[in-house]
Amino acid sequence: MRAWSVPEVPSLSVTGPPVAVHDTAGGGLVTPEPDGPARLYVCGITPYDATHLGHAATYIAFDLLNRAWRNAGHDVNYVQNVTDVDDPLLERADKVHVDWVELAERETELFRTDMEALRVLPPAHYIGAVESIPLAIAMLERLQSAGATYSLDGDVYYSATADAAFGRESGYDRDTMLRLSAERGGDPDREGKKDPLDVVVWRGPREGEPSWDSPFGPGRPGWHIECSAIAEHHLRTPLDVQGGGSDLVFPHHEMSAGHAQVAHPGVAFARAYVHAGMVGYDGEKMSKSKGNLVFVSALRNSDVDPMAIRLSLLRHHYRSDWEWTDDELWTAVDTLTDWRRALSLGAGAPAAPVVEEILAALADDLDAPRATAAVDAWVAATLGSNGLADTTDPDAAITLLPVLDAALGLAV
């Protein structure tokens, strides 16, 4: 599967500091030290309705990490999946009377155009669930050889406790796991399972659903093994960062890690598990099931500058939960106008300290609000209360423009 086009990103004359991120498993900051290219895996969309601002906030967060690593001198091997066959996609296709393949292709293409508009760097490998089925089968065979699976009425289940590290990624107690499993696509109440927390790794054939041949009979892979198999194949474990939204902490990331760790005993799936917060709207988490979505494409089609959309998302720390309002977008539009006016002067307040602050902020757990605040302060100092303040750095704009793009992804 193809990704989207690569934006031209300027090279910086300065090197950013080592990048620290918050590790969900450890509960604190860690500084991954890549041995070779940094290995980043981020869970992608299920393409039945894309791209809302919750999606955009997550992928911009990991775009900041990608850029911060590059500015610190690392190459980055970034992999993202597309769950182009799964229950929600099939259910939506059936409901709207559209072929599921057509729906997946259409929404994936929309996602690509949204990511391009927001200047998100594309992954080196953009992999669909369907094309990765042979990888999932190969991993499932290893799990089976390890005694970590069992059959139930034509389905194959993975025993969650087969991984000695089960529970360390999320840190949740069993009651929380059971609740989240029921809420997030699991089937803890299914009769015949050895443990309610066990997850399906091969779903046997159902009437009206697509299926593929395998050593386990016809069917399709479970959701969690899809990501394990793709990450394992395209990136060497341990990953430096496994990323996604905080709603993936459990069961998805916990189970994905378990699959990989059972398949490769003694090798951790990731050095850090990094999670973006949830974006709300109208008092609830923005989600398809709630129907309270604000789409990037709708904003773009209303002639909103994509850089204003990106800036409005950068104003919130990636790990925070927050609520979108239209006022935030219009504030970002006005802010960009001020930034462009100040940069158009060429000269301005000293820029070197601002560059240093931006890079330091992003290396400190991707603190984009701190970075954008530094630019706001520079703009205020440059324009002054009357817009005619004395200037002290004749090359301020030349110095700042590359870092706004390379570090924050803002083409101003």
N, C-alpha and C positions, 0 to 999 in steps of 0.2 A: 504494500500500500504506500502511495506517495504521501509525503508531508506537504508543507506549504513552502513558498519561496523564502529564501534567506535575505533579510534586509541588510543593506550596507551599514556596517557598524564601524565607527572610527576606532583606530588604535590609539591608546593613551600613551603619553610620554612619561607617565608615572605609573608605578606598580602599586596595586592595592594591597592591604594587609591580609594575613590569613583569615579565612572565613569561619566564624563560629555560628552554629545553628542549635536550636533547641531540640533535644532528642526526647521524644515521648517516652521511650522505654526507660531511660535513665532519669528523666525528670529535670534535666539541667542542660546547660550549654556544653557542646562538644565541638572540637575543631578537627574535622576529618583531615587526614593527611594522605591524599591520594598517592598511590605508588604507580605512576603513569597517569594517563588521562583520568580525570575525576569521573566516577561512574554514578550516573543519576537515572533513576527509574521513577516515573510519575504515572500514576494510574489515569487513564484517559476516559473519554466520555462513552456512554451508551447512546448511540446516535438515533434517538427517536424524538428529540426536541432540543436543538442546540442553537445558540450558546447564550445562556442567561448570565447575569452578572456574578452569580456565585461561582460558575465555571470560570469566568474571566478572572476573578480575584485569585482563584487557586493557581491558574496557569501563569498569571503575572507574577505571583509570589515565587514560583520556581524558575521563572525567567530571570528574576533578580538574582537568584542563587547561581544560575548558569553564567550570568554576566559577571557577578562578583568573583567567581572562580576564574574566569577568563582574565579579568583585570588583575587578579593576583598571580597570573603567570601560568595557569593550568590550561591544558586542553580539556575538553569535556566530551565524554561519550554519553549522550542523552537519549534515552529510549522512552517512548510512550506508546501505550496500546490503544486500541479502539475495540470496545466490546460490541462487535457488529453482529452478534447473535446472542440473544438472552431473552428471558421471559418478558421484561418490560417492553422491549422492542417488538417482539412477536405479538404481544397483547395490543400495543398501539396500532400496529399494521393491520391487525384483524378488525380493530374498532373503526378505523378510518377507511377500510377496504382498499388498502394499498399493499402491493407486494413488499414483503419485509426487506428484501435485498434493495429494492428501489428506495424505500424509506431510509435505510441505513446509508446508502450512497449519497442521497440528497442532503441529509443532515450532516454527514461528515464533510461534504463539500462546503456547506455553510460554515461549519466550524473552522475550516481552513481559511476561508475569506475573513472571518472575524479575527483569527489569530494574526493574519497578515496585517490587517488594519491596525491592530493594537501593537504591532512591532514585537511580537513574541518570537524569539528565536526558535526555529523548528527543531524537532528531535532528529538525531542522525538516523534513527530507525523508528519508523512509525508503522506499527504492526497490528493488523486486525486479528480478532479472535478466530475467524474462519481460516485464514491462512496459517495460523499457528496450531491448528488441531494436531498435526503430526508431532509437534513439540510437546503438547499436553499429553498425548498418548505415551510418548517415550518417558515422560516423568511419571506418569501413572504406573507404568510397568515397573519402575524403580520402587515406587511406594508399595506396590503389590509384593515385590520381592522382599521388601523389608518387613512384611507382615503388618503393614499399617492400613490396610483396606479390607473391606468385606462387602459382600453383595446383599442386596435387599430388593426383592421383587423387580429385578431387571436393572436396578441402579447400583452404582458402586459408591460406597461411602469411605471417607477417610476418618480414622480414629484420632480425634484431636489430641488425646494424651499420648499419642505415639511420639510426639516431640517432647523431650525432657524439659525444654524451655517454654512449653506452652503457658501463656499468661504473662510472660515477662515483657512482651512488647506493649500490651495495653495496660497492664497492672490492675485490671478489673477483677472484682470478686465474681464468684460463680453466679450469683443472682443477677448481677448486672449483665454478665455475658448472656444468660438465658433471655433476659428482656431484650437486649439488643439483637440477638440472633433472630427472635421473632419479628422485630421491627424492620430488620435489614436483609430480608430475603432468605433467612434460614427456615428450617422446619423442625424446631425442637420438640414439637408434640407428635411427630410421626411415630407410629407404633412400629416396633421391631428394631429400632436403632439401639446400638449398644450403649450409647451415651447421647442425651439430647443435644449436646454441642457438636456432635460429629457432623461433617458437611459432605454434600454430594460432590464427587469428583468426576463421575461419568453418569449422565442422565440418560436412562434408556429411552427408547422411542415412545413418543406420544402421538396420537392421531392429529394430523394437521400441522405437525411441527417438523422442521428439517432434521435430518440425522445423517450421520456418517458412519462408515464401517470402522470397526476397531477389533482388537483381540478380546474385548469385553462385550461384544455384540454391537448392534447399531445404536446410535445415540449422539450425544454431544458433550463436550467437557463442562464441568462446573466452572463457576466464575473465578474462584480463587486460584485454581491451578493454571488458569490461563495466564495470569500475571507472573506466577512463579516460573512457568516454563519459558515465557518470553524473556523475562529478566535474566534467567540463567543462561539462555542461549546467546543473547546479544551482549551481555555484560558478565564479567567475571565476578563471582561472589568472593568475599562480601562486597555488596554495593557500598559506595560511600554514603549515599542517601537514598532511601525509599520514601517517596513523597506522595501526598494526596490531601484531600480534605479530611477534616477531623471526624467526619462521619464514616471514614474508612478504617479508623483505628481498630474497631472490632465489628464484625468478624473478619473483614477482608484482609487487612494487613497481618493480623495475628495468624490467620490460616495460611496465607501466602508464604509467610516466613516459615511456618511449620512444615509445609510441603517441601520447601527447598532444604530445610535443615535435616529432615528425615532422609531425603534423597542423597544428601551429602553430609554424612555424620561428621561432627566436629568443626563444621564451617558455618559461621554465622551468616544469615542472609544479608544483613546490612549493619553498617557501623552506626548509622543514625536513622531514626524514623521521624520524619518531619511532617507536621500537619498544619494545614491552613484552617482558619476559623470559618464559621458559617456566616453568610450574608442574609439578613432578614428583610422582609418587606411587608407592610401592613400588619406588623406585630408578630409575624411568624417566620421561621426559616424559609428562605426562598427555595421552592422545590416544585417539581412537576406535579406531585400528588396534591399539593395545596392549591395549585393553579395561580400562585402569586409571583409570576415570573416577569422580570424585566429583561428583554432580549437585547443583546449588543446590536444585532442586525436592525432591529426596530429603531434604535437610537441613531445608528448610522444612516438609515434611510430617511430619518428626519433631519438630516444635514448637521448632526452633532459631530464636531471634530473628534475623531477617535482618540487623539491625544488628551482631550478633556476627560473622556471616559477613563483612560488609563490613569491620569493624574488623580481623579476622584477616588480611584481604588488605592492608589499609592498613599493617600492621606491616612489610611488605616493600617496599623501593623498587621502583618499577614496572619498572626496567630489569634487575633482578636475576633470575637463575634460582634457584629454590628448591624445596623439597619440602614438600608439605602433610602435616601429621599431625593426628590428632584432638585431640592435646593442645593444639595451637595454638588450635583452636576453643574448647575448654573454658576455656583461659586468657582468651580474649577475652570469653566469657560472664561470668567473674568480674570482669574489668576493667570491663565495662559496669556491673555491680552496684556497684562502688566509685565509678565516675563519677557514677552516679545518686544514690547516697547523699550524696556531697559536694555535688552541685548542688541536692539537695532542701533543704539547709540555707539556701539563699539567699545568705547572707554567706559569705565565704571569703578565702583569700589573694588578694592583688592580681591582678586579672584582665587589666588593660590590657596588661601585658608579655606575657601568654600569647597574647592576640589578635595582637599584633605579631609574635610568634615564629611562630605558625601561618601567618599570611599570608606572612611572609618565607620560611619553609621551603617552602611550596608554590610560590612564585615561583621558587625555586631548584631547577629541574628536578623539580618535583612531589615534594618530599621529604616524603612522608607519614609515614615512621617518625620523623623529627625533629619533625613537628607533633604526632603522638600522644604522643611522649615529653614534650613541653611540657605537655600536658594531664595526663599521669601525675604530673609533678612538682607541678602545681597541686593535684591531688587529694591527694597525700601531704602537702603543706604545709597544706591545709585540714583534713584529718582528723587529722593528727598521729599519733603513735605510739599514743595512747589514743583516737583518734577525737574528741577534745575540744580541739583546738588553738585558741588565740586567733585570732579573725578580725579582719581589718583593712579589708576591702572589703565594705560592706553590699550592694552591687549586683553581686557577683561572678557569680552565676548568670545574672542578667539580661544581663550583658555577654557571658558565654561561650556561652550556648545558641545564639544566632543564628549565631555563627561556626562552631560545631561542625557546624551544618546547612549553612550557605551555602558553607563552604570544604571540609569533609570529607565532607559528605553523610550525617552521622550525626544522626538524630532521636533524641536521648537523653531 
